[in-house]
Protein backbone atom coordinates (compact mmCIF):
# COMPACT_ATOMS: atom_id res chain seq x y z
CA UNK A 1 0.00 0.00 0.00
CA UNK A 2 0.87 3.64 -0.24
CA UNK A 3 1.28 5.75 2.88
CA UNK A 4 -0.46 9.11 3.00
CA UNK A 5 0.06 12.16 5.17
CA UNK A 6 -3.02 14.11 6.19
CA UNK A 7 -2.97 17.42 8.01
CA UNK A 8 -5.69 19.74 9.26
CA UNK A 9 -5.43 22.87 11.35
CA UNK A 10 -7.94 24.23 13.81
CA UNK A 11 -9.60 27.52 13.02
CA UNK A 12 -8.65 30.77 14.72
CA UNK A 13 -10.52 32.35 17.59
CA UNK A 14 -12.75 35.34 16.96
CA UNK A 15 -12.01 38.93 17.96
CA UNK A 16 -12.12 39.51 21.72
CA UNK A 17 -13.67 42.52 23.39
CA UNK A 18 -14.00 44.11 26.80
CA UNK A 19 -16.51 46.72 25.65
CA UNK A 20 -19.74 46.87 23.72
CA UNK A 21 -19.75 46.29 19.99
CA UNK A 22 -20.07 43.40 17.57
CA UNK A 23 -17.00 41.26 16.85
CA UNK A 24 -15.94 39.06 13.97
CA UNK A 25 -16.01 35.27 14.13
CA UNK A 26 -12.79 33.30 13.72
CA UNK A 27 -11.51 31.91 10.42
CA UNK A 28 -12.06 28.26 9.54
CA UNK A 29 -9.27 25.68 9.68
CA UNK A 30 -7.35 24.52 6.60
CA UNK A 31 -6.82 21.02 5.25
CA UNK A 32 -3.55 20.38 3.45
CA UNK A 33 -1.32 17.75 1.89
CA UNK A 34 -4.20 15.39 1.10
CA UNK A 35 -5.78 14.27 -2.15
CA UNK A 36 -8.90 16.16 -1.08
CA UNK A 37 -8.49 19.24 1.13
CA UNK A 38 -11.50 20.95 2.63
CA UNK A 39 -11.26 24.15 4.62
CA UNK A 40 -13.52 24.82 7.58
CA UNK A 41 -16.20 27.48 7.72
CA UNK A 42 -15.69 30.63 9.79
CA UNK A 43 -17.51 31.19 13.06
CA UNK A 44 -20.47 33.54 13.10
CA UNK A 45 -20.00 37.20 14.01
CA UNK A 46 -21.51 38.47 17.24
CA UNK A 47 -24.61 40.67 17.16
CA UNK A 48 -24.78 44.00 18.98
CA UNK A 49 -28.25 45.45 18.54
CA UNK A 50 -29.85 47.98 20.86
CA UNK A 51 -31.12 46.10 23.87
CA UNK A 52 -29.95 42.69 22.66
CA UNK A 53 -26.47 41.22 22.30
CA UNK A 54 -25.53 37.68 21.28
CA UNK A 55 -22.08 36.13 21.00
CA UNK A 56 -21.18 34.35 17.77
CA UNK A 57 -21.88 30.66 17.28
CA UNK A 58 -19.12 28.23 16.37
CA UNK A 59 -19.10 26.85 12.85
CA UNK A 60 -20.63 23.46 12.15
CA UNK A 61 -19.85 20.88 9.49
CA UNK A 62 -21.43 17.66 8.16
CA UNK A 63 -20.16 15.71 11.19
CA UNK A 64 -20.97 18.06 14.06
CA UNK A 65 -22.60 21.35 14.95
CA UNK A 66 -20.94 24.41 16.37
CA UNK A 67 -21.39 25.69 19.91
CA UNK A 68 -24.40 27.95 20.32
CA UNK A 69 -23.90 31.69 20.86
CA UNK A 70 -24.79 33.17 24.26
CA UNK A 71 -27.06 36.02 25.31
CA UNK A 72 -26.04 36.01 28.98
CA UNK A 73 -22.67 36.39 30.67
CA UNK A 74 -20.49 33.27 30.77
CA UNK A 75 -17.99 31.10 28.94
CA UNK A 76 -18.81 29.93 25.41
CA UNK A 77 -20.53 26.63 24.63
CA UNK A 78 -18.40 23.74 23.40
CA UNK A 79 -18.58 22.58 19.78
CA UNK A 80 -20.57 19.49 18.80
CA UNK A 81 -19.17 16.15 17.75
CA UNK A 82 -16.26 15.86 15.29
CA UNK A 83 -14.96 19.28 14.38
CA UNK A 84 -17.70 21.65 15.49
CA UNK A 85 -16.29 25.04 16.52
CA UNK A 86 -16.74 26.46 20.01
CA UNK A 87 -19.27 29.22 20.57
CA UNK A 88 -18.27 32.71 21.60
CA UNK A 89 -18.29 33.85 25.22
CA UNK A 90 -20.42 36.70 26.52
CA UNK A 91 -19.57 39.28 29.15
CA UNK A 92 -21.60 42.23 30.35
CA UNK A 93 -18.70 43.61 32.42
CA UNK A 94 -15.12 44.66 31.63
CA UNK A 95 -13.83 41.16 32.43
CA UNK A 96 -13.39 38.58 29.68
CA UNK A 97 -14.81 35.07 29.50
CA UNK A 98 -13.24 32.26 27.48
CA UNK A 99 -14.83 31.04 24.28
CA UNK A 100 -16.04 27.45 24.09
CA UNK A 101 -13.69 24.64 23.13
CA UNK A 102 -13.90 23.22 19.64
CA UNK A 103 -14.73 19.53 19.36
CA UNK A 104 -12.09 16.97 18.38
CA UNK A 105 -11.68 16.31 14.67
CA UNK A 106 -12.02 13.05 12.79
CA UNK A 107 -10.24 11.32 9.95
CA UNK A 108 -12.36 9.04 7.80
CA UNK A 109 -10.42 6.38 5.92
CA UNK A 110 -12.05 4.40 3.15
CA UNK A 111 -10.00 1.48 1.86
CA UNK A 112 -10.68 -0.23 -1.42
CA UNK A 113 -9.43 -3.58 -2.58
CA UNK A 114 -9.43 -4.50 -6.21
N, C-alpha and C positions, 0 to 999 in steps of 0.2 A: 504494500500500500504506500501511498504518498502521505507524508506528514504535512500538516497545515498549521499556520500560525494565525490566530484570530486575536484581535485587540479591540476593545471598546473603552471609551472614556466616559466618565460621569459628566453630566452637565454642570454648568456653573450656577452658583447661587444668585438670587436676584439682588437688586439694589437694596441696601439697608437704609433705615431712616430713624431719627429720633425726634422728628417733628412731623406735623401734618403734611399731607401731599401724597399723591399716587406715586408708585414706584414700578420700575420695569421688572418683569419676570426674568429668570436666568435663561441662558442659552442651552439648547439641547446638547447632549453628548455626541461624539463622533465615532463611527465605526471605521476601521482601517485595516489594511493588509489582507482582507478576505476577498473571495471571489464575488461576494455580494456585500456591500457596505451600506448600511442604513443609518442615517443620523437621527438623533432624537428630536422631539419637538420642544420648543421653548415653554417655560412655565408661563402662566397667565399673569398679566399686570395686575397690580392692586387697583382698587376703585376708591376714589376720594370724592364723594358727592356730599353736598350739604346735608348734614344730619345723618349720613350713613357711610360708613367706611368698611371695606372688606379687603382682607389680605388676598394675594394671588393664590390660585390653586396650582398644585404641581401638575406637570404634564403626564398624561396617560399614554398608553400604547396598546397594541392588540393583546398583550399578555397581562396587563395590570393597570389599574386606574391610578391617577395622581391623588395626593393628599388634598382634602377639601380646604378651601380658604376659610379664614376665621372672621367673625364680626364682633368678637369680644377678646379682651386681653388674655394672652397666653402663648405658649410655644406652638409652633405649627404642627399640623397633623402629618403623620407618617404616610409615605407612598404605599400604594397597594402592591399586590404580588408581582414579582418579576419585572423590575425596571420602572415602576411608577415613581415619579418625582415627589419629593416632600412638599407639603403646602407651606405657604408663608406664615410667619408669626404675626401677631397683632399686639400692639402696645398703645395704651392711651395715656402713657406718662413719658417722661424723658428717658426711661430705662429701656434697654433692648431685650427682646425675647428671641430665642433661637428658632430658626425655621425647622420644619419637620425633616426627618431623615428620609432619604430616598430608599426604596426597596432594593434588595439584591437583584442583580441581573441574572440572565439565563443564557446558556448556549444550547441550541438545539442541533443535534447531529443526526443526519439521515444518511445511512450507509446503504449502498446498492451493491448487489452482487450479480454479475452477468454470467 
